[in-house]
Amino acid sequence: MGGTNGVQVAWGSASNRLYSVQRASALMAGNNTFTNLAEHLLSTPPQNVFFDATATNVSQFFYRLKVE
């Protein structure tokens, strides 16, 4: 979900896991530079939510999750 105040990323989570949220501005070959926005997020089953307040309709972003 997006808007002028940021983007909310939500995903199904499993018990006893930690997650990282990563973001990139492009998915081009050779330019898959994802940066960590948050690390070591505790799971909150059945769903985790992260709010990216820095994404404010300025550009498009791609997100991915990492299970730690």
N, CA, C and O atoms as a Tripos MOL2 file, in Angstrom:
@<TRIPOS>MOLECULE
protein
  272   271    68     0     0
PROTEIN
NO_CHARGES

@<TRIPOS>ATOM
      1 N           0.8490   -1.1760    0.0000 N.3       1 MET1
      2 CA          0.0000    0.0000    0.0000 C.3       1 MET1
      3 C           0.8910    1.2340    0.0000 C.2       1 MET1
      4 O           1.9280    1.2560    0.6630 O.2       1 MET1
      5 N           0.4950    2.2440   -0.7310 N.am      2 GLY2
      6 CA          1.3130    3.4370   -0.7940 C.3       2 GLY2
      7 C           0.4900    4.6960   -0.6220 C.2       2 GLY2
      8 O          -0.7410    4.6560   -0.5980 O.2       2 GLY2
      9 N           1.1670    5.7820   -0.5070 N.am      3 GLY3
     10 CA          0.5080    7.0640   -0.3530 C.3       3 GLY3
     11 C           1.5330    8.1640   -0.2060 C.2       3 GLY3
     12 O           2.7330    7.9360   -0.3590 O.2       3 GLY3
     13 N           1.0620    9.3360    0.0860 N.am      4 THR4
     14 CA          1.9670   10.4750    0.2050 C.3       4 THR4
     15 C           2.7770   10.4500    1.5000 C.2       4 THR4
     16 O           3.7830   11.1500    1.6150 O.2       4 THR4
     17 N           2.3470    9.6490    2.4730 N.am      5 ASN5
     18 CA          3.0570    9.5790    3.7520 C.3       5 ASN5
     19 C           4.0090    8.3990    3.8450 C.2       5 ASN5
     20 O           4.7000    8.2430    4.8520 O.2       5 ASN5
     21 N           4.0590    7.5650    2.8130 N.am      6 GLY6
     22 CA          4.9360    6.4020    2.8370 C.3       6 GLY6
     23 C           4.2500    5.1750    2.2900 C.2       6 GLY6
     24 O           3.1700    5.2610    1.7060 O.2       6 GLY6
     25 N           4.8880    4.0230    2.4820 N.am      7 VAL7
     26 CA          4.4000    2.7490    1.9600 C.3       7 VAL7
     27 C           4.3410    1.7400    3.0960 C.2       7 VAL7
     28 O           5.2740    1.6250    3.8920 O.2       7 VAL7
     29 N           3.2460    1.0190    3.1610 N.am      8 GLN8
     30 CA          3.1040   -0.0520    4.1350 C.3       8 GLN8
     31 C           3.3240   -1.3790    3.4340 C.2       8 GLN8
     32 O           2.6780   -1.6710    2.4270 O.2       8 GLN8
     33 N           4.2380   -2.1850    3.9650 N.am      9 VAL9
     34 CA          4.5270   -3.5110    3.4320 C.3       9 VAL9
     35 C           4.0290   -4.5230    4.4620 C.2       9 VAL9
     36 O           4.3760   -4.4410    5.6400 O.2       9 VAL9
     37 N           3.2160   -5.4760    4.0130 N.am     10 ALA10
     38 CA          2.6670   -6.4880    4.9210 C.3      10 ALA10
     39 C           2.9310   -7.8670    4.3310 C.2      10 ALA10
     40 O           2.8870   -8.0440    3.1140 O.2      10 ALA10
     41 N           3.2060   -8.8450    5.1930 N.am     11 TRP11
     42 CA          3.4520  -10.2050    4.7330 C.3      11 TRP11
     43 C           3.0410  -11.2010    5.8030 C.2      11 TRP11
     44 O           3.0200  -10.8870    6.9930 O.2      11 TRP11
     45 N           2.7160  -12.4050    5.3570 N.am     12 GLY12
     46 CA          2.4040  -13.4840    6.2820 C.3      12 GLY12
     47 C           3.6670  -13.9160    6.9980 C.2      12 GLY12
     48 O           4.7040  -14.1030    6.3620 O.2      12 GLY12
     49 N           3.5980  -14.0780    8.3020 N.am     13 SER13
     50 CA          4.8020  -14.4130    9.0570 C.3      13 SER13
     51 C           4.6180  -15.7210    9.8170 C.2      13 SER13
     52 O           3.4990  -16.1420   10.1100 O.2      13 SER13
     53 N           5.7390  -16.3480   10.1260 N.am     14 ALA14
     54 CA          5.7650  -17.6090   10.8620 C.3      14 ALA14
     55 C           6.3330  -17.3600   12.2580 C.2      14 ALA14
     56 O           7.1090  -16.4290   12.4700 O.2      14 ALA14
     57 N           5.9400  -18.1940   13.1840 N.am     15 SER15
     58 CA          6.4260  -18.0690   14.5680 C.3      15 SER15
     59 C           7.9220  -18.2840   14.6540 C.2      15 SER15
     60 O           8.5080  -19.0110   13.8520 O.2      15 SER15
     61 N           8.5310  -17.6450   15.6320 N.am     16 ASN16
     62 CA          9.9500  -17.8220   15.9550 C.3      16 ASN16
     63 C          10.8820  -17.5090   14.7850 C.2      16 ASN16
     64 O          11.8650  -18.2170   14.5620 O.2      16 ASN16
     65 N          10.5750  -16.4590   14.0480 N.am     17 ARG17
     66 CA         11.4160  -16.0290   12.9240 C.3      17 ARG17
     67 C          11.7680  -14.5530   13.0880 C.2      17 ARG17
     68 O          11.0710  -13.8100   13.7780 O.2      17 ARG17
     69 N          12.8450  -14.1460   12.4490 N.am     18 LEU18
     70 CA         13.2250  -12.7460   12.3420 C.3      18 LEU18
     71 C          13.2460  -12.3950   10.8600 C.2      18 LEU18
     72 O          13.5760  -13.2340   10.0220 O.2      18 LEU18
     73 N          12.8940  -11.1590   10.5420 N.am     19 TYR19
     74 CA         12.8130  -10.7220    9.1500 C.3      19 TYR19
     75 C          13.6070   -9.4400    8.9450 C.2      19 TYR19
     76 O          13.7890   -8.6400    9.8630 O.2      19 TYR19
     77 N          14.0780   -9.2700    7.7000 N.am     20 SER20
     78 CA         14.6560   -8.0080    7.2450 C.3      20 SER20
     79 C          13.8160   -7.5260    6.0790 C.2      20 SER20
     80 O          13.3610   -8.3260    5.2620 O.2      20 SER20
     81 N          13.6070   -6.2100    5.9990 N.am     21 VAL21
     82 CA         12.9110   -5.5950    4.8680 C.3      21 VAL21
     83 C          13.9590   -4.8510    4.0580 C.2      21 VAL21
     84 O          14.7180   -4.0440    4.5950 O.2      21 VAL21
     85 N          13.9940   -5.1320    2.7500 N.am     22 GLN22
     86 CA         14.9670   -4.5100    1.8680 C.3      22 GLN22
     87 C          14.2480   -3.7840    0.7390 C.2      22 GLN22
     88 O          13.1200   -4.1280    0.3860 O.2      22 GLN22
     89 N          14.9210   -2.7640    0.1700 N.am     23 ARG23
     90 CA         14.3200   -1.9510   -0.8880 C.3      23 ARG23
     91 C          15.3460   -1.6350   -1.9720 C.2      23 ARG23
     92 O          16.5270   -1.4310   -1.6930 O.2      23 ARG23
     93 N          14.8580   -1.6000   -3.2380 N.am     24 ALA24
     94 CA         15.6790   -1.1880   -4.3760 C.3      24 ALA24
     95 C          14.8330   -0.2910   -5.2670 C.2      24 ALA24
     96 O          13.6030   -0.3480   -5.2350 O.2      24 ALA24
     97 N          15.4970    0.5290   -6.0570 N.am     25 SER25
     98 CA         14.7630    1.4180   -6.9660 C.3      25 SER25
     99 C          14.6250    0.8390   -8.3610 C.2      25 SER25
    100 O          13.8950    1.3900   -9.1830 O.2      25 SER25
    101 N          15.3250   -0.2850   -8.6540 N.am     26 ALA26
    102 CA         15.2470   -0.9130   -9.9720 C.3      26 ALA26
    103 C          15.5120   -2.4050   -9.8480 C.2      26 ALA26
    104 O          16.1210   -2.8620   -8.8810 O.2      26 ALA26
    105 N          15.0460   -3.1570  -10.8380 N.am     27 LEU27
    106 CA         15.2790   -4.5980  -10.8760 C.3      27 LEU27
    107 C          16.0400   -5.0030  -12.1330 C.2      27 LEU27
    108 O          15.8590   -6.1110  -12.6360 O.2      27 LEU27
    109 N          16.8660   -4.1360  -12.6300 N.am     28 MET28
    110 CA         17.6180   -4.4100  -13.8430 C.3      28 MET28
    111 C          18.7800   -5.3520  -13.5440 C.2      28 MET28
    112 O          19.3670   -5.3040  -12.4630 O.2      28 MET28
    113 N          19.1070   -6.2050  -14.5090 N.am     29 ALA29
    114 CA         20.2310   -7.1230  -14.3550 C.3      29 ALA29
    115 C          21.5100   -6.3440  -14.0620 C.2      29 ALA29
    116 O          21.8070   -5.3470  -14.7200 O.2      29 ALA29
    117 N          22.2440   -6.8030  -13.0880 N.am     30 GLY30
    118 CA         23.4840   -6.1380  -12.7190 C.3      30 GLY30
    119 C          23.2910   -4.9380  -11.8120 C.2      30 GLY30
    120 O          24.2660   -4.3440  -11.3520 O.2      30 GLY30
    121 N          22.0310   -4.5720  -11.5470 N.am     31 ASN31
    122 CA         21.7650   -3.4070  -10.7090 C.3      31 ASN31
    123 C          20.7850   -3.7600   -9.5900 C.2      31 ASN31
    124 O          19.9750   -2.9280   -9.1820 O.2      31 ASN31
    125 N          20.8640   -4.9790   -9.1060 N.am     32 ASN32
    126 CA         19.9870   -5.4170   -8.0220 C.3      32 ASN32
    127 C          20.5550   -4.9880   -6.6770 C.2      32 ASN32
    128 O          20.9600   -5.8240   -5.8690 O.2      32 ASN32
    129 N          20.5790   -3.7130   -6.4480 N.am     33 THR33
    130 CA         21.1210   -3.1900   -5.2120 C.3      33 THR33
    131 C          19.9940   -2.9640   -4.2150 C.2      33 THR33
    132 O          19.3480   -1.9170   -4.2100 O.2      33 THR33
    133 N          19.7750   -3.9570   -3.3810 N.am     34 PHE34
    134 CA         18.7860   -3.8260   -2.3120 C.3      34 PHE34
    135 C          19.4990   -3.3580   -1.0570 C.2      34 PHE34
    136 O          20.5830   -3.8410   -0.7280 O.2      34 PHE34
    137 N          18.8870   -2.4240   -0.3650 N.am     35 THR35
    138 CA         19.4320   -1.9400    0.9030 C.3      35 THR35
    139 C          18.4880   -2.3200    2.0280 C.2      35 THR35
    140 O          17.2740   -2.3930    1.8380 O.2      35 THR35
    141 N          19.0470   -2.5570    3.1840 N.am     36 ASN36
    142 CA         18.2460   -2.9030    4.3530 C.3      36 ASN36
    143 C          17.5580   -1.6590    4.8950 C.2      36 ASN36
    144 O          18.1970   -0.6380    5.1500 O.2      36 ASN36
    145 N          16.2530   -1.7640    5.0650 N.am     37 LEU37
    146 CA         15.4900   -0.7060    5.7210 C.3      37 LEU37
    147 C          15.2910   -1.0280    7.1930 C.2      37 LEU37
    148 O          15.2760   -0.1410    8.0470 O.2      37 LEU37
    149 N          15.1380   -2.3250    7.4720 N.am     38 ALA38
    150 CA         14.9400   -2.7780    8.8540 C.3      38 ALA38
    151 C          15.4730   -4.2020    8.9530 C.2      38 ALA38
    152 O          15.3340   -5.0000    8.0250 O.2      38 ALA38
    153 N          16.0810   -4.5040   10.0880 N.am     39 GLU39
    154 CA         16.6170   -5.8410   10.3240 C.3      39 GLU39
    155 C          16.1400   -6.3480   11.6720 C.2      39 GLU39
    156 O          15.7840   -5.5690   12.5560 O.2      39 GLU39
    157 N          16.1370   -7.6540   11.8130 N.am     40 HIS40
    158 CA         15.8200   -8.3250   13.0750 C.3      40 HIS40
    159 C          14.4050   -8.0120   13.5690 C.2      40 HIS40
    160 O          14.1800   -7.8660   14.7700 O.2      40 HIS40
    161 N          13.4500   -7.9110   12.6320 N.am     41 LEU41
    162 CA         12.0580   -7.6970   13.0250 C.3      41 LEU41
    163 C          11.4790   -9.0140   13.5290 C.2      41 LEU41
    164 O          11.5200  -10.0210   12.8220 O.2      41 LEU41
    165 N          10.9460   -9.0120   14.7330 N.am     42 LEU42
    166 CA         10.3390  -10.2160   15.2940 C.3      42 LEU42
    167 C           9.0400  -10.5430   14.5680 C.2      42 LEU42
    168 O           8.3120   -9.6440   14.1450 O.2      42 LEU42
    169 N           8.7570  -11.8240   14.4280 N.am     43 SER43
    170 CA          7.5120  -12.2340   13.7740 C.3      43 SER43
    171 C           6.3200  -11.9090   14.6730 C.2      43 SER43
    172 O           6.3960  -11.9860   15.8990 O.2      43 SER43
    173 N           5.2340  -11.5500   14.0260 N.am     44 THR44
    174 CA          3.9710  -11.2820   14.7170 C.3      44 THR44
    175 C           2.8640  -12.0140   13.9590 C.2      44 THR44
    176 O           2.0100  -11.3820   13.3370 O.2      44 THR44
    177 N           2.8820  -13.3730   14.0140 N.am     45 PRO45
    178 CA          1.9000  -14.1450   13.2470 C.3      45 PRO45
    179 C           0.4800  -13.7140   13.5780 C.2      45 PRO45
    180 O           0.1980  -13.3740   14.7280 O.2      45 PRO45
    181 N          -0.4010  -13.7180   12.6230 N.am     46 PRO46
    182 CA         -0.2220  -14.2850   11.2830 C.3      46 PRO46
    183 C           0.3540  -13.2980   10.2750 C.2      46 PRO46
    184 O           0.6130  -13.6780    9.1330 O.2      46 PRO46
    185 N           0.5630  -12.0330   10.6680 N.am     47 GLN47
    186 CA          1.0150  -11.0490    9.6900 C.3      47 GLN47
    187 C           1.9620  -10.0350   10.3230 C.2      47 GLN47
    188 O           1.7380   -9.5700   11.4410 O.2      47 GLN47
    189 N           3.0170   -9.7030    9.5950 N.am     48 ASN48
    190 CA          3.9110   -8.6110    9.9790 C.3      48 ASN48
    191 C           3.6320   -7.4010    9.0980 C.2      48 ASN48
    192 O           3.1780   -7.5420    7.9620 O.2      48 ASN48
    193 N           3.9050   -6.2170    9.6260 N.am     49 VAL49
    194 CA          3.7100   -4.9730    8.8810 C.3      49 VAL49
    195 C           4.9130   -4.0800    9.1330 C.2      49 VAL49
    196 O           5.3920   -3.9620   10.2610 O.2      49 VAL49
    197 N           5.4010   -3.4460    8.0530 N.am     50 PHE50
    198 CA          6.4830   -2.4750    8.1540 C.3      50 PHE50
    199 C           6.0600   -1.2410    7.3790 C.2      50 PHE50
    200 O           5.5330   -1.3570    6.2720 O.2      50 PHE50
    201 N           6.2810   -0.0670    7.9420 N.am     51 PHE51
    202 CA          5.9170    1.1830    7.2780 C.3      51 PHE51
    203 C           7.1860    1.9140    6.8720 C.2      51 PHE51
    204 O           8.0090    2.2690    7.7150 O.2      51 PHE51
    205 N           7.3350    2.1350    5.5630 N.am     52 ASP52
    206 CA          8.4860    2.8580    5.0130 C.3      52 ASP52
    207 C           8.0880    4.3160    4.8280 C.2      52 ASP52
    208 O           7.5080    4.6860    3.8070 O.2      52 ASP52
    209 N           8.4000    5.1320    5.8110 N.am     53 ALA53
    210 CA          8.0230    6.5520    5.7890 C.3      53 ALA53
    211 C           8.8700    7.3550    4.8100 C.2      53 ALA53
    212 O           8.5420    8.5040    4.5140 O.2      53 ALA53
    213 N           9.9640    6.7670    4.2970 N.am     54 THR54
    214 CA         10.8270    7.4900    3.3630 C.3      54 THR54
    215 C          10.3640    7.3570    1.9130 C.2      54 THR54
    216 O          10.9010    8.0380    1.0400 O.2      54 THR54
    217 N           9.3890    6.5060    1.6370 N.am     55 ALA55
    218 CA          8.8610    6.3220    0.2750 C.3      55 ALA55
    219 C           7.6030    7.1670    0.1330 C.2      55 ALA55
    220 O           6.5220    6.7450    0.5460 O.2      55 ALA55
    221 N           7.7350    8.3530   -0.4460 N.am     56 THR56
    222 CA          6.6150    9.2970   -0.4820 C.3      56 THR56
    223 C           6.2980    9.7660   -1.9000 C.2      56 THR56
    224 O           6.4230   10.9550   -2.1950 O.2      56 THR56
    225 N           5.8910    8.8530   -2.7820 N.am     57 ASN57
    226 CA          5.4720    9.1530   -4.1530 C.3      57 ASN57
    227 C           6.5380    9.8470   -4.9930 C.2      57 ASN57
    228 O           6.2140   10.4260   -6.0300 O.2      57 ASN57
    229 N           7.7700    9.8040   -4.5830 N.am     58 VAL58
    230 CA          8.8380   10.4330   -5.3400 C.3      58 VAL58
    231 C           9.3300    9.5020   -6.4410 C.2      58 VAL58
    232 O           9.7200    9.9590   -7.5150 O.2      58 VAL58
    233 N           9.3130    8.2210   -6.1810 N.am     59 SER59
    234 CA          9.8480    7.2370   -7.1070 C.3      59 SER59
    235 C           9.1460    5.9150   -6.8850 C.2      59 SER59
    236 O           8.3540    5.7660   -5.9540 O.2      59 SER59
    237 N           9.4460    4.9490   -7.7540 N.am     60 GLN60
    238 CA          8.9380    3.6020   -7.5160 C.3      60 GLN60
    239 C          10.0030    2.8030   -6.7900 C.2      60 GLN60
    240 O          11.1980    3.0200   -6.9910 O.2      60 GLN60
    241 N           9.5740    1.8890   -5.9550 N.am     61 PHE61
    242 CA         10.4900    1.0520   -5.2100 C.3      61 PHE61
    243 C          10.0380   -0.3880   -5.2940 C.2      61 PHE61
    244 O           8.8590   -0.6750   -5.5040 O.2      61 PHE61
    245 N          10.9970   -1.2960   -5.1260 N.am     62 PHE62
    246 CA         10.7400   -2.7220   -5.0740 C.3      62 PHE62
    247 C          11.2030   -3.1950   -3.7120 C.2      62 PHE62
    248 O          12.2690   -2.8090   -3.2340 O.2      62 PHE62
    249 N          10.3910   -4.0340   -3.0930 N.am     63 TYR63
    250 CA         10.6980   -4.5220   -1.7450 C.3      63 TYR63
    251 C          10.8890   -6.0250   -1.7750 C.2      63 TYR63
    252 O          10.2920   -6.7310   -2.5870 O.2      63 TYR63
    253 N          11.7310   -6.4970   -0.8760 N.am     64 ARG64
    254 CA         11.8330   -7.9340   -0.6660 C.3      64 ARG64
    255 C          12.0840   -8.1790    0.8130 C.2      64 ARG64
    256 O          12.5790   -7.3170    1.5390 O.2      64 ARG64
    257 N          11.7190   -9.3950    1.2330 N.am     65 LEU65
    258 CA         11.8600   -9.7870    2.6210 C.3      65 LEU65
    259 C          12.9260  -10.8680    2.7300 C.2      65 LEU65
    260 O          13.0820  -11.7050    1.8410 O.2      65 LEU65
    261 N          13.6390  -10.8310    3.8180 N.am     66 LYS66
    262 CA         14.6570  -11.8370    4.0790 C.3      66 LYS66
    263 C          14.3400  -12.4720    5.4180 C.2      66 LYS66
    264 O          14.1500  -11.7790    6.4170 O.2      66 LYS66
    265 N          14.2830  -13.7980    5.4330 N.am     67 VAL67
    266 CA         14.1080  -14.5200    6.6900 C.3      67 VAL67
    267 C          15.4940  -14.7410    7.2650 C.2      67 VAL67
    268 O          16.3670  -15.2950    6.5960 O.2      67 VAL67
    269 N          15.6970  -14.3170    8.4830 N.am     68 GLU68
    270 CA         17.0290  -14.4180    9.0900 C.3      68 GLU68
    271 C          17.1850  -15.7390    9.8210 C.2      68 GLU68
    272 O          18.2410  -16.0050   10.3950 O.2      68 GLU68
@<TRIPOS>BOND
     1     1     2 1
     2     2     3 1
     3     3     4 2
     4     3     5 am
     5     5     6 1
     6     6     7 1
     7     7     8 2
     8     7     9 am
     9     9    10 1
    10    10    11 1
    11    11    12 2
    12    11    13 am
    13    13    14 1
    14    14    15 1
    15    15    16 2
    16    15    17 am
    17    17    18 1
    18    18    19 1
    19    19    20 2
    20    19    21 am
    21    21    22 1
    22    22    23 1
    23    23    24 2
    24    23    25 am
    25    25    26 1
    26    26    27 1
    27    27    28 2
    28    27    29 am
    29    29    30 1
    30    30    31 1
    31    31    32 2
    32    31    33 am
    33    33    34 1
    34    34    35 1
    35    35    36 2
    36    35    37 am
    37    37    38 1
    38    38    39 1
    39    39    40 2
    40    39    41 am
    41    41    42 1
    42    42    43 1
    43    43    44 2
    44    43    45 am
    45    45    46 1
    46    46    47 1
    47    47    48 2
    48    47    49 am
    49    49    50 1
    50    50    51 1
    51    51    52 2
    52    51    53 am
    53    53    54 1
    54    54    55 1
    55    55    56 2
    56    55    57 am
    57    57    58 1
    58    58    59 1
    59    59    60 2
    60    59    61 am
    61    61    62 1
    62    62    63 1
    63    63    64 2
    64    63    65 am
    65    65    66 1
    66    66    67 1
    67    67    68 2
    68    67    69 am
    69    69    70 1
    70    70    71 1
    71    71    72 2
    72    71    73 am
    73    73    74 1
    74    74    75 1
    75    75    76 2
    76    75    77 am
    77    77    78 1
    78    78    79 1
    79    79    80 2
    80    79    81 am
    81    81    82 1
    82    82    83 1
    83    83    84 2
    84    83    85 am
    85    85    86 1
    86    86    87 1
    87    87    88 2
    88    87    89 am
    89    89    90 1
    90    90    91 1
    91    91    92 2
    92    91    93 am
    93    93    94 1
    94    94    95 1
    95    95    96 2
    96    95    97 am
    97    97    98 1
    98    98    99 1
    99    99   100 2
   100    99   101 am
   101   101   102 1
   102   102   103 1
   103   103   104 2
   104   103   105 am
   105   105   106 1
   106   106   107 1
   107   107   108 2
   108   107   109 am
   109   109   110 1
   110   110   111 1
   111   111   112 2
   112   111   113 am
   113   113   114 1
   114   114   115 1
   115   115   116 2
   116   115   117 am
   117   117   118 1
   118   118   119 1
   119   119   120 2
   120   119   121 am
   121   121   122 1
   122   122   123 1
   123   123   124 2
   124   123   125 am
   125   125   126 1
   126   126   127 1
   127   127   128 2
   128   127   129 am
   129   129   130 1
   130   130   131 1
   131   131   132 2
   132   131   133 am
   133   133   134 1
   134   134   135 1
   135   135   136 2
   136   135   137 am
   137   137   138 1
   138   138   139 1
   139   139   140 2
   140   139   141 am
   141   141   142 1
   142   142   143 1
   143   143   144 2
   144   143   145 am
   145   145   146 1
   146   146   147 1
   147   147   148 2
   148   147   149 am
   149   149   150 1
   150   150   151 1
   151   151   152 2
   152   151   153 am
   153   153   154 1
   154   154   155 1
   155   155   156 2
   156   155   157 am
   157   157   158 1
   158   158   159 1
   159   159   160 2
   160   159   161 am
   161   161   162 1
   162   162   163 1
   163   163   164 2
   164   163   165 am
   165   165   166 1
   166   166   167 1
   167   167   168 2
   168   167   169 am
   169   169   170 1
   170   170   171 1
   171   171   172 2
   172   171   173 am
   173   173   174 1
   174   174   175 1
   175   175   176 2
   176   175   177 am
   177   177   178 1
   178   178   179 1
   179   179   180 2
   180   179   181 am
   181   181   182 1
   182   182   183 1
   183   183   184 2
   184   183   185 am
   185   185   186 1
   186   186   187 1
   187   187   188 2
   188   187   189 am
   189   189   190 1
   190   190   191 1
   191   191   192 2
   192   191   193 am
   193   193   194 1
   194   194   195 1
   195   195   196 2
   196   195   197 am
   197   197   198 1
   198   198   199 1
   199   199   200 2
   200   199   201 am
   201   201   202 1
   202   202   203 1
   203   203   204 2
   204   203   205 am
   205   205   206 1
   206   206   207 1
   207   207   208 2
   208   207   209 am
   209   209   210 1
   210   210   211 1
   211   211   212 2
   212   211   213 am
   213   213   214 1
   214   214   215 1
   215   215   216 2
   216   215   217 am
   217   217   218 1
   218   218   219 1
   219   219   220 2
   220   219   221 am
   221   221   222 1
   222   222   223 1
   223   223   224 2
   224   223   225 am
   225   225   226 1
   226   226   227 1
   227   227   228 2
   228   227   229 am
   229   229   230 1
   230   230   231 1
   231   231   232 2
   232   231   233 am
   233   233   234 1
   234   234   235 1
   235   235   236 2
   236   235   237 am
   237   237   238 1
   238   238   239 1
   239   239   240 2
   240   239   241 am
   241   241   242 1
   242   242   243 1
   243   243   244 2
   244   243   245 am
   245   245   246 1
   246   246   247 1
   247   247   248 2
   248   247   249 am
   249   249   250 1
   250   250   251 1
   251   251   252 2
   252   251   253 am
   253   253   254 1
   254   254   255 1
   255   255   256 2
   256   255   257 am
   257   257   258 1
   258   258   259 1
   259   259   260 2
   260   259   261 am
   261   261   262 1
   262   262   263 1
   263   263   264 2
   264   263   265 am
   265   265   266 1
   266   266   267 1
   267   267   268 2
   268   267   269 am
   269   269   270 1
   270   270   271 1
   271   271   272 2
@<TRIPOS>SUBSTRUCTURE
     1 MET1         2 RESIDUE 1 A MET
     2 GLY2         6 RESIDUE 1 A GLY
     3 GLY3        10 RESIDUE 1 A GLY
     4 THR4        14 RESIDUE 1 A THR
     5 ASN5        18 RESIDUE 1 A ASN
     6 GLY6        22 RESIDUE 1 A GLY
     7 VAL7        26 RESIDUE 1 A VAL
     8 GLN8        30 RESIDUE 1 A GLN
     9 VAL9        34 RESIDUE 1 A VAL
    10 ALA10       38 RESIDUE 1 A ALA
    11 TRP11       42 RESIDUE 1 A TRP
    12 GLY12       46 RESIDUE 1 A GLY
    13 SER13       50 RESIDUE 1 A SER
    14 ALA14       54 RESIDUE 1 A ALA
    15 SER15       58 RESIDUE 1 A SER
    16 ASN16       62 RESIDUE 1 A ASN
    17 ARG17       66 RESIDUE 1 A ARG
    18 LEU18       70 RESIDUE 1 A LEU
    19 TYR19       74 RESIDUE 1 A TYR
    20 SER20       78 RESIDUE 1 A SER
    21 VAL21       82 RESIDUE 1 A VAL
    22 GLN22       86 RESIDUE 1 A GLN
    23 ARG23       90 RESIDUE 1 A ARG
    24 ALA24       94 RESIDUE 1 A ALA
    25 SER25       98 RESIDUE 1 A SER
    26 ALA26      102 RESIDUE 1 A ALA
    27 LEU27      106 RESIDUE 1 A LEU
    28 MET28      110 RESIDUE 1 A MET
    29 ALA29      114 RESIDUE 1 A ALA
    30 GLY30      118 RESIDUE 1 A GLY
    31 ASN31      122 RESIDUE 1 A ASN
    32 ASN32      126 RESIDUE 1 A ASN
    33 THR33      130 RESIDUE 1 A THR
    34 PHE34      134 RESIDUE 1 A PHE
    35 THR35      138 RESIDUE 1 A THR
    36 ASN36      142 RESIDUE 1 A ASN
    37 LEU37      146 RESIDUE 1 A LEU
    38 ALA38      150 RESIDUE 1 A ALA
    39 GLU39      154 RESIDUE 1 A GLU
    40 HIS40      158 RESIDUE 1 A HIS
    41 LEU41      162 RESIDUE 1 A LEU
    42 LEU42      166 RESIDUE 1 A LEU
    43 SER43      170 RESIDUE 1 A SER
    44 THR44      174 RESIDUE 1 A THR
    45 PRO45      178 RESIDUE 1 A PRO
    46 PRO46      182 RESIDUE 1 A PRO
    47 GLN47      186 RESIDUE 1 A GLN
    48 ASN48      190 RESIDUE 1 A ASN
    49 VAL49      194 RESIDUE 1 A VAL
    50 PHE50      198 RESIDUE 1 A PHE
    51 PHE51      202 RESIDUE 1 A PHE
    52 ASP52      206 RESIDUE 1 A ASP
    53 ALA53      210 RESIDUE 1 A ALA
    54 THR54      214 RESIDUE 1 A THR
    55 ALA55      218 RESIDUE 1 A ALA
    56 THR56      222 RESIDUE 1 A THR
    57 ASN57      226 RESIDUE 1 A ASN
    58 VAL58      230 RESIDUE 1 A VAL
    59 SER59      234 RESIDUE 1 A SER
    60 GLN60      238 RESIDUE 1 A GLN
    61 PHE61      242 RESIDUE 1 A PHE
    62 PHE62      246 RESIDUE 1 A PHE
    63 TYR63      250 RESIDUE 1 A TYR
    64 ARG64      254 RESIDUE 1 A ARG
    65 LEU65      258 RESIDUE 1 A LEU
    66 LYS66      262 RESIDUE 1 A LYS
    67 VAL67      266 RESIDUE 1 A VAL
    68 GLU68      270 RESIDUE 1 A GLU
